[in-house]
Amino acid sequence: MAQRLIVIGGDAAGMSAASQARRRRDRADLEIVVFERGHFTSYSACGIPYWISGLVSGPEALIARDPETFRTTYAMDVRMRHEVTAIDLDRREVVARDLEGGGEVRERFDDLVYATGAVPMKPPWADTDAGGVFGMQTLDDGAALRDWLDAEPQPRRAVVVGGGYIGVEMAEALIQRGLSVTLVEAGSQPMATVDGDMAELVAEAMRGLGVTIRTDLPVTGLEQRDGRVSAVVTAEGPIPADVVVLGLGVRPNTALAKAAGFPIGPSGGIRVDRRMRVAGLSGVWAAGDCVETLHRVSGMPVHVPLGTHANKQGRAAGINIGGGYATFAGVIGTAVTKVCDLEVGRTGLREEEATLAGFDFVSVIAESTNRAGYYPGARPMTVKLIAERPSGRLLGAQIVGWSEAAKRIDTLAVALWNGMTVDDMTSLDLGYAPPYAPVWDPVLVAARKAVDALAAPDR
């Protein structure tokens, strides 16, 4: 009898795992059953804001492989609109409910991949039956928001609650749709994934785009009229809204795992080893936004939900299930985004995180340009480096600038991944031509400044 692999979740991690397992084991040897509660498989959730804005068509443009491709090309039993409701580890079975046809099924497994992703943070005040309130995690969420924006009466005023990646990107998308947009953030700054001095550059760009930013202002409730949201409630009074988008971040989707007895780590994600095996459970694997992983700089367990990690983790799990050997080496938190034409990149630790991890460090900010100053289109770029004292090891980096800014973070990510010091970095042989960089690339300028700061006497 063929062994059976059951995959819970049909997006990046789950389908990467299933595909890698299939490449190594044919149907006669391994039967693969995938349960997905939504309408889509293998799609780019990161592309949703650009679909909302109209920059890209969708949802088809955001789908890498549809269910039928997995069925016919990869010989998988892909069951859409099926929600797994229970996992029985003793009987090696899952229970799934057909969300459209009704009824339940029980399916046995030899190996199980848990890849349920993350769910948007939803405070109690957002638990409402009023129309016009949206989380933004799946293509189904994007489709629901698109329908709301296109329906009559068309919304004119949007409030985005939360200033993380999703909040910032959705604020821009809604501005591009012609709505009046207010971003409300409970903390002191939007884009808390970078330090405050860098986040202020992002806030300036958002205001220039037309977004009203309200900081240090928690939302406490919603008002509605005729079954539709009409305002968000704050201590400073209501803010009118015809549509509300929640950008409060996400948490690992682990309710089903907890009920089944999976180990949960301090970050809230499922505890896995480097091969993506769930700790202490034979034949059970987990990957993607539902797991926690090791931060290679701080050495601490973290939950960093990014599609890049999900695909790599799923790939590792699938290779191992297929009889090979693969590991996931951890994360350093590299990410990029944009606000209009302003690009933002970060990797490693912020100042607060470096302090919490117990590092003694220096931080420097260097101003430069994306191209040679005399070349047309040269624009400012700000690079921030955080380096360990006294070793000079790079601990973190942030970049805010215009064209050609964000992807420079990859140079810094490679340096950080390999434990380079800022002194090492000053000798990096980086590409130079006036259309692409000054003779001293902004990365090198920042590294030189960090070396000087490390050499300066303590004050």
PADO-708631 format. One line per field, with one value per residue (C-alpha): residue number from 1; residue in one letter; y, z, x. Coordinates in Angstrom, 1 decimal. Layout:
N
resi: (NUM, ...) $
resn: (A, ...) $
Y: (Y, ...) $
Z: (Z, ...) $
X: (X, ...) $
//
This chain:
459
resi: (1, 2, 3, 4, 5, 6, 7, 8, 9, 10, 11, 12, 13, 14, 15, 16, 17, 18, 19, 20, 21, 22, 23, 24, 25, 26, 27, 28, 29, 30, 31, 32, 33, 34, 35, 36, 37, 38, 39, 40, 41, 42, 43, 44, 45, 46, 47, 48, 49, 50, 51, 52, 53, 54, 55, 56, 57, 58, 59, 60, 61, 62, 63, 64, 65, 66, 67, 68, 69, 70, 71, 72, 73, 74, 75, 76, 77, 78, 79, 80, 81, 82, 83, 84, 85, 86, 87, 88, 89, 90, 91, 92, 93, 94, 95, 96, 97, 98, 99, 100, 101, 102, 103, 104, 105, 106, 107, 108, 109, 110, 111, 112, 113, 114, 115, 116, 117, 118, 119, 120, 121, 122, 123, 124, 125, 126, 127, 128, 129, 130, 131, 132, 133, 134, 135, 136, 137, 138, 139, 140, 141, 142, 143, 144, 145, 146, 147, 148, 149, 150, 151, 152, 153, 154, 155, 156, 157, 158, 159, 160, 161, 162, 163, 164, 165, 166, 167, 168, 169, 170, 171, 172, 173, 174, 175, 176, 177, 178, 179, 180, 181, 182, 183, 184, 185, 186, 187, 188, 189, 190, 191, 192, 193, 194, 195, 196, 197, 198, 199, 200, 201, 202, 203, 204, 205, 206, 207, 208, 209, 210, 211, 212, 213, 214, 215, 216, 217, 218, 219, 220, 221, 222, 223, 224, 225, 226, 227, 228, 229, 230, 231, 232, 233, 234, 235, 236, 237, 238, 239, 240, 241, 242, 243, 244, 245, 246, 247, 248, 249, 250, 251, 252, 253, 254, 255, 256, 257, 258, 259, 260, 261, 262, 263, 264, 265, 266, 267, 268, 269, 270, 271, 272, 273, 274, 275, 276, 277, 278, 279, 280, 281, 282, 283, 284, 285, 286, 287, 288, 289, 290, 291, 292, 293, 294, 295, 296, 297, 298, 299, 300, 301, 302, 303, 304, 305, 306, 307, 308, 309, 310, 311, 312, 313, 314, 315, 316, 317, 318, 319, 320, 321, 322, 323, 324, 325, 326, 327, 328, 329, 330, 331, 332, 333, 334, 335, 336, 337, 338, 339, 340, 341, 342, 343, 344, 345, 346, 347, 348, 349, 350, 351, 352, 353, 354, 355, 356, 357, 358, 359, 360, 361, 362, 363, 364, 365, 366, 367, 368, 369, 370, 371, 372, 373, 374, 375, 376, 377, 378, 379, 380, 381, 382, 383, 384, 385, 386, 387, 388, 389, 390, 391, 392, 393, 394, 395, 396, 397, 398, 399, 400, 401, 402, 403, 404, 405, 406, 407, 408, 409, 410, 411, 412, 413, 414, 415, 416, 417, 418, 419, 420, 421, 422, 423, 424, 425, 426, 427, 428, 429, 430, 431, 432, 433, 434, 435, 436, 437, 438, 439, 440, 441, 442, 443, 444, 445, 446, 447, 448, 449, 450, 451, 452, 453, 454, 455, 456, 457, 458, 459) $
resn: (M, A, Q, R, L, I, V, I, G, G, D, A, A, G, M, S, A, A, S, Q, A, R, R, R, R, D, R, A, D, L, E, I, V, V, F, E, R, G, H, F, T, S, Y, S, A, C, G, I, P, Y, W, I, S, G, L, V, S, G, P, E, A, L, I, A, R, D, P, E, T, F, R, T, T, Y, A, M, D, V, R, M, R, H, E, V, T, A, I, D, L, D, R, R, E, V, V, A, R, D, L, E, G, G, G, E, V, R, E, R, F, D, D, L, V, Y, A, T, G, A, V, P, M, K, P, P, W, A, D, T, D, A, G, G, V, F, G, M, Q, T, L, D, D, G, A, A, L, R, D, W, L, D, A, E, P, Q, P, R, R, A, V, V, V, G, G, G, Y, I, G, V, E, M, A, E, A, L, I, Q, R, G, L, S, V, T, L, V, E, A, G, S, Q, P, M, A, T, V, D, G, D, M, A, E, L, V, A, E, A, M, R, G, L, G, V, T, I, R, T, D, L, P, V, T, G, L, E, Q, R, D, G, R, V, S, A, V, V, T, A, E, G, P, I, P, A, D, V, V, V, L, G, L, G, V, R, P, N, T, A, L, A, K, A, A, G, F, P, I, G, P, S, G, G, I, R, V, D, R, R, M, R, V, A, G, L, S, G, V, W, A, A, G, D, C, V, E, T, L, H, R, V, S, G, M, P, V, H, V, P, L, G, T, H, A, N, K, Q, G, R, A, A, G, I, N, I, G, G, G, Y, A, T, F, A, G, V, I, G, T, A, V, T, K, V, C, D, L, E, V, G, R, T, G, L, R, E, E, E, A, T, L, A, G, F, D, F, V, S, V, I, A, E, S, T, N, R, A, G, Y, Y, P, G, A, R, P, M, T, V, K, L, I, A, E, R, P, S, G, R, L, L, G, A, Q, I, V, G, W, S, E, A, A, K, R, I, D, T, L, A, V, A, L, W, N, G, M, T, V, D, D, M, T, S, L, D, L, G, Y, A, P, P, Y, A, P, V, W, D, P, V, L, V, A, A, R, K, A, V, D, A, L, A, A, P, D, R) $
Y: (0.0, 3.5, 5.7, 8.7, 12.4, 14.8, 18.5, 21.0, 24.3, 24.8, 27.9, 28.5, 26.2, 23.4, 23.2, 23.5, 20.6, 18.5, 19.3, 18.4, 15.2, 14.3, 15.0, 12.3, 9.7, 8.7, 8.1, 4.4, 5.0, 8.2, 9.3, 13.1, 14.6, 18.4, 20.2, 23.9, 25.9, 28.8, 29.1, 29.3, 27.5, 28.7, 32.4, 35.6, 37.2, 39.9, 41.0, 41.7, 45.5, 45.8, 44.0, 46.3, 49.4, 48.2, 48.0, 44.3, 42.3, 39.5, 37.2, 35.0, 37.0, 36.3, 32.5, 30.5, 27.1, 26.4, 23.3, 21.5, 21.8, 20.1, 17.4, 16.6, 17.4, 16.4, 13.6, 15.1, 14.9, 18.6, 19.3, 22.9, 24.5, 21.8, 22.8, 20.4, 20.6, 18.0, 16.0, 12.7, 11.9, 8.5, 7.2, 9.1, 10.7, 14.1, 15.2, 17.7, 19.5, 20.3, 24.0, 23.9, 20.4, 19.7, 16.6, 15.4, 13.0, 11.2, 10.5, 8.6, 9.7, 8.4, 11.8, 15.1, 18.7, 21.4, 24.6, 26.7, 30.0, 33.0, 34.9, 38.7, 40.2, 41.0, 42.9, 42.3, 45.6, 44.3, 41.3, 42.9, 42.0, 45.4, 45.4, 47.1, 45.7, 43.6, 41.7, 41.2, 37.8, 35.7, 36.1, 35.6, 38.6, 40.6, 39.6, 40.6, 44.1, 44.5, 43.7, 46.2, 49.0, 48.4, 48.1, 51.0, 53.2, 53.3, 54.0, 57.4, 57.4, 54.6, 54.0, 51.7, 50.5, 49.6, 50.8, 47.6, 46.4, 45.5, 48.8, 50.9, 49.1, 49.1, 52.8, 53.5, 51.1, 52.9, 56.3, 55.1, 53.9, 57.5, 57.2, 59.6, 57.5, 57.9, 55.5, 55.1, 53.6, 52.8, 53.2, 56.3, 55.5, 53.6, 50.9, 49.7, 47.2, 49.9, 52.4, 55.6, 57.8, 55.8, 55.3, 59.1, 59.2, 56.7, 58.8, 61.9, 60.0, 58.8, 62.3, 63.4, 60.8, 62.2, 59.8, 61.3, 59.6, 59.5, 58.0, 57.1, 56.6, 53.1, 52.3, 51.2, 50.5, 50.9, 52.8, 51.5, 52.8, 50.6, 47.5, 49.3, 50.6, 54.4, 55.3, 54.0, 55.1, 56.6, 58.5, 61.6, 61.0, 59.1, 59.0, 58.6, 55.5, 53.8, 51.0, 49.8, 47.7, 45.9, 46.1, 45.1, 42.3, 38.5, 35.6, 32.0, 30.0, 27.3, 26.7, 23.3, 22.4, 23.3, 21.2, 18.2, 18.7, 20.2, 22.0, 25.8, 28.0, 31.3, 33.3, 31.6, 29.5, 25.7, 24.4, 22.6, 21.4, 22.4, 19.8, 21.2, 18.2, 19.1, 18.6, 15.2, 14.1, 11.3, 11.9, 15.3, 18.4, 22.1, 25.0, 28.6, 31.4, 29.0, 28.0, 29.8, 29.7, 30.7, 34.3, 33.8, 37.1, 37.2, 33.4, 33.7, 31.9, 34.3, 34.4, 36.1, 35.5, 36.0, 34.1, 33.6, 31.7, 29.7, 28.5, 27.5, 25.7, 23.9, 22.8, 21.5, 19.5, 18.0, 17.0, 15.2, 13.5, 12.4, 10.7, 13.4, 15.6, 19.4, 22.0, 25.5, 27.5, 30.3, 33.9, 37.3, 39.3, 40.7, 42.5, 45.3, 47.4, 50.7, 53.8, 55.3, 55.6, 55.5, 52.2, 50.6, 47.7, 46.1, 43.1, 41.9, 43.6, 47.1, 49.0, 47.9, 44.3, 44.5, 45.9, 43.1, 40.5, 41.9, 43.4, 46.4, 48.3, 51.5, 52.7, 55.2, 56.9, 57.7, 59.9, 59.3, 59.0, 56.1, 57.2, 59.4, 62.9, 64.4, 61.6, 62.4, 60.9, 60.9, 60.9, 60.7, 57.4, 56.9, 53.9, 52.9, 50.2, 48.7, 47.0, 45.1, 46.7, 46.1, 43.3, 45.4, 42.5, 43.7, 43.2, 45.0, 47.4, 49.6, 51.6, 54.2, 55.9, 56.2, 54.2, 51.4, 51.7, 48.7, 45.9, 47.2, 45.6, 42.3, 43.2, 43.9, 40.7, 38.6, 40.4, 39.8, 36.2, 35.5, 37.3, 40.0, 43.0, 46.6, 46.8, 43.7, 45.4, 48.5, 46.4, 44.8, 44.8, 46.3, 47.2, 50.8, 52.9, 56.4, 55.2, 52.7, 54.0, 56.6, 55.6, 55.0, 52.9, 54.0, 50.6, 51.3, 54.9, 53.6, 50.8, 53.4, 55.6, 52.6, 51.8, 55.4, 55.2, 52.0, 53.6, 56.7, 56.9, 56.1, 59.2) $
Z: (0.0, -0.9, 2.0, 2.4, 2.9, 4.1, 3.7, 5.6, 3.7, 0.0, -0.3, -0.3, 2.4, 1.9, -1.9, -1.8, 0.5, -1.5, -4.8, -3.5, -2.0, -5.3, -7.3, -5.2, -4.9, -7.5, -7.0, -6.5, -3.6, -2.1, -2.2, -1.5, -0.3, 0.2, 2.1, 1.5, 3.0, 0.5, -3.2, -4.4, -4.2, -4.5, -4.7, -3.9, -0.8, -1.1, -4.3, -2.9, -2.3, -6.0, -7.1, -4.9, -6.3, -9.9, -10.6, -11.4, -12.6, -10.4, -8.9, -11.7, -12.1, -8.5, -8.8, -9.5, -9.9, -9.7, -8.2, -11.5, -12.3, -9.0, -9.7, -13.3, -13.4, -9.8, -9.2, -6.0, -4.6, -4.0, -2.1, -2.2, 0.3, 2.8, 6.3, 8.6, 12.0, 14.0, 14.0, 15.8, 16.3, 18.0, 15.1, 12.5, 11.0, 10.2, 10.1, 7.4, 6.7, 3.1, 3.4, 0.3, -0.2, 3.5, 5.4, 7.0, 5.9, 7.8, 6.1, 7.5, 7.1, 7.4, 7.2, 7.9, 6.9, 8.9, 6.8, 7.9, 7.7, 9.8, 10.6, 10.9, 14.4, 15.1, 18.4, 20.0, 18.7, 15.1, 15.7, 14.1, 11.6, 10.1, 6.4, 5.3, 7.8, 6.3, 7.4, 4.5, 4.5, 1.7, -1.9, -0.6, 1.7, -1.3, -3.4, -0.6, -0.4, -4.1, -4.2, -1.5, -3.2, -6.5, -5.0, -4.7, -2.8, -3.5, -0.4, -0.2, 3.2, 4.3, 7.7, 7.9, 11.5, 12.0, 10.3, 9.6, 6.1, 5.2, 6.7, 4.8, 1.5, 1.8, 2.6, -0.7, -2.6, -1.3, -2.1, -5.7, -5.8, -5.1, -1.5, 1.3, 3.7, 7.4, 8.9, 12.7, 14.7, 18.4, 18.6, 18.1, 14.5, 11.4, 10.1, 13.5, 11.7, 11.4, 14.0, 14.7, 12.8, 9.7, 10.2, 10.2, 6.6, 5.7, 7.4, 5.5, 2.2, 3.2, 4.1, 0.8, -0.9, 0.8, 3.7, 7.1, 9.9, 13.5, 15.9, 19.6, 19.1, 19.8, 18.2, 20.7, 18.6, 15.5, 14.6, 12.0, 10.1, 8.2, 8.6, 7.2, 9.1, 9.4, 11.7, 13.9, 17.6, 19.3, 22.5, 20.4, 18.8, 15.8, 12.5, 9.6, 7.5, 4.7, 4.7, 7.4, 6.7, 9.6, 9.3, 12.9, 12.0, 12.0, 14.4, 13.7, 12.8, 15.5, 17.0, 15.3, 16.2, 19.9, 20.1, 18.7, 21.2, 19.0, 21.0, 20.8, 21.2, 23.0, 19.8, 19.5, 16.5, 16.3, 17.5, 14.7, 14.2, 11.3, 9.1, 9.8, 11.9, 14.7, 18.0, 19.5, 16.9, 14.5, 10.8, 11.6, 9.9, 9.9, 7.7, 6.8, 8.8, 11.5, 12.8, 14.8, 13.7, 14.9, 14.4, 13.4, 15.0, 18.3, 18.7, 19.9, 18.6, 16.4, 14.3, 11.0, 8.5, 5.0, 1.7, 1.2, 4.4, 3.8, 0.4, 1.7, 4.8, 2.7, 0.3, 3.1, 4.6, 1.2, 0.4, 3.8, 3.3, -0.1, 1.3, 0.9, 3.4, 3.8, 6.5, 7.0, 8.5, 10.2, 9.4, 9.8, 9.1, 5.7, 4.1, 1.7, 0.8, -0.8, -0.3, -3.6, -5.0, -1.6, -1.0, 2.5, 3.4, 6.6, 7.8, 11.2, 14.4, 15.2, 18.1, 20.5, 19.5, 19.8, 23.3, 24.3, 22.9, 25.2, 22.6, 23.2, 19.9, 17.9, 15.3, 12.5, 9.7, 6.4, 3.7, 0.1, -3.3, -5.5, -8.4, -9.1, -8.0, -11.5, -13.3, -14.1, -11.6, -8.6, -5.4, -1.7, 0.2, 3.9, 5.3, 8.9, 10.3, 13.8, 14.7, 17.7, 20.0, 20.0, 17.4, 14.7, 13.6, 11.7, 13.7, 11.6, 8.7, 7.4, 4.1, 3.1, -0.3, -3.8, -6.9, -6.4, -2.6, -1.3, -3.0, -1.7, 1.6, 0.0, 0.1, 3.8, 4.4, 2.8, 5.0, 8.1, 7.3, 7.0, 10.1, 8.5, 10.4, 9.1, 8.6, 6.3, 4.4, 3.6, 1.2, -0.6, -4.4, -5.4, -8.9, -10.0, -12.9, -12.7, -13.7, -10.8, -7.9, -6.8, -6.8, -3.1, -2.9, 0.0, 1.6, 1.7, 3.0, 5.9, 6.7, 6.8, 9.1, 11.4, 11.6, 12.6, 15.3, 16.7, 16.9, 18.6, 22.4, 24.5, 25.6) $
X: (0.0, 1.2, 2.1, -0.2, 0.9, -1.8, -1.2, -3.3, -3.1, -2.7, -0.5, 3.2, 4.5, 2.0, 2.3, 6.0, 6.2, 3.8, 5.5, 9.0, 7.7, 6.1, 9.3, 11.0, 8.2, 5.7, 2.0, 2.4, 4.7, 3.2, -0.4, -0.8, -4.0, -4.2, -7.0, -7.5, -10.3, -10.1, -10.7, -7.1, -3.8, -0.2, -0.9, 1.0, -0.6, 2.1, 0.5, -2.9, -2.3, -1.2, -4.4, -6.5, -4.8, -5.4, -1.7, -2.0, -5.0, -6.2, -6.7, -5.4, -2.3, -1.3, -1.7, 1.4, -0.4, -4.1, -5.7, -6.1, -2.4, -1.6, -4.2, -3.1, 0.6, 1.6, -1.0, -2.3, -5.8, -6.4, -9.7, -10.7, -13.1, -12.3, -11.5, -9.6, -11.4, -9.4, -6.2, -6.1, -2.4, -3.1, -5.2, -3.2, -6.3, -7.6, -11.2, -12.2, -15.5, -16.7, -17.6, -19.8, -21.1, -21.5, -20.5, -17.3, -14.5, -11.8, -8.6, -5.6, -2.0, 1.5, 3.0, 1.3, 2.3, 0.7, 0.9, -2.1, -0.3, -1.2, -4.3, -4.8, -4.8, -8.4, -9.2, -12.5, -13.9, -13.4, -15.7, -18.7, -21.4, -21.1, -20.1, -16.9, -14.3, -11.6, -8.5, -6.0, -4.3, -5.7, -6.9, -10.4, -9.9, -8.7, -11.6, -14.0, -12.4, -12.4, -16.2, -16.9, -14.9, -16.6, -20.2, -22.7, -22.6, -18.8, -16.7, -15.0, -13.3, -11.0, -9.3, -6.4, -5.8, -2.2, 1.0, 2.9, 3.7, 0.1, -1.2, 1.3, 0.9, -2.9, -3.0, -1.1, -3.4, -6.5, -5.1, -4.5, -8.1, -9.1, -10.2, -9.4, -7.2, -6.4, -3.9, -4.4, -1.5, -1.5, 2.3, 4.4, 5.3, 4.1, 6.5, 7.7, 10.0, 12.6, 13.9, 12.0, 14.5, 14.0, 10.3, 9.9, 11.2, 8.4, 5.8, 6.9, 6.5, 3.0, 1.9, 3.2, 1.1, -2.0, -2.4, -3.4, -1.4, -2.6, -0.2, -0.3, -4.0, -5.6, -8.9, -11.5, -14.5, -16.6, -19.7, -22.2, -25.2, -27.6, -25.4, -22.3, -19.3, -19.5, -16.5, -13.8, -13.9, -10.8, -10.2, -9.9, -13.3, -14.7, -12.9, -15.4, -15.0, -16.8, -14.3, -11.8, -8.8, -7.0, -3.2, -2.5, -0.1, -0.7, -0.3, 0.4, -2.7, -2.2, -5.6, -5.9, -2.3, -2.8, -5.9, -4.0, -1.2, 1.5, 4.3, 4.0, 7.1, 7.4, 6.8, 3.4, 4.5, 4.8, 8.2, 10.0, 13.6, 15.9, 14.3, 10.8, 9.8, 7.4, 9.2, 8.4, 5.9, 6.9, 6.0, 4.5, 5.9, 5.0, 6.1, 5.3, 3.7, 2.4, 5.9, 8.6, 12.2, 15.6, 16.9, 20.5, 21.7, 19.9, 19.8, 16.1, 13.0, 11.0, 7.9, 8.7, 5.8, 7.2, 6.5, 10.3, 10.6, 7.3, 8.5, 12.0, 10.5, 8.0, 10.7, 12.8, 9.9, 9.0, 12.6, 12.8, 9.4, 10.6, 13.6, 16.2, 17.9, 17.3, 17.3, 16.0, 18.9, 16.9, 16.1, 17.6, 14.4, 15.2, 12.2, 11.5, 8.5, 7.6, 5.5, 4.8, 8.3, 10.0, 11.7, 12.3, 14.5, 15.6, 17.6, 18.9, 18.1, 16.7, 18.2, 15.6, 16.0, 19.8, 19.4, 16.9, 19.4, 22.1, 24.4, 26.6, 26.5, 27.0, 24.6, 25.3, 23.2, 24.8, 23.3, 24.2, 22.6, 21.4, 23.6, 26.5, 25.5, 25.9, 23.9, 20.3, 17.9, 20.2, 18.2, 18.9, 19.3, 19.7, 21.5, 21.5, 23.9, 24.0, 27.3, 28.5, 31.0, 34.0, 34.0, 32.4, 30.1, 27.1, 23.9, 21.3, 20.8, 18.0, 17.7, 15.2, 15.5, 14.3, 15.1, 17.6, 17.5, 15.5, 17.4, 20.7, 19.5, 20.5, 24.1, 23.8, 21.8, 24.5, 27.2, 25.1, 24.3, 28.0, 29.0, 31.0, 32.3, 31.8, 35.5, 35.3, 32.5, 34.5, 36.5, 33.5, 34.0, 30.6, 29.6, 30.0, 28.8, 27.3, 23.8, 23.7, 25.9, 28.3, 32.0, 31.5, 28.3, 26.0, 26.6, 30.4, 29.8, 27.8, 30.3, 33.1, 31.1, 30.4, 34.1, 34.8, 32.1, 33.6, 37.1, 35.8, 36.3, 33.3, 31.4) $
//
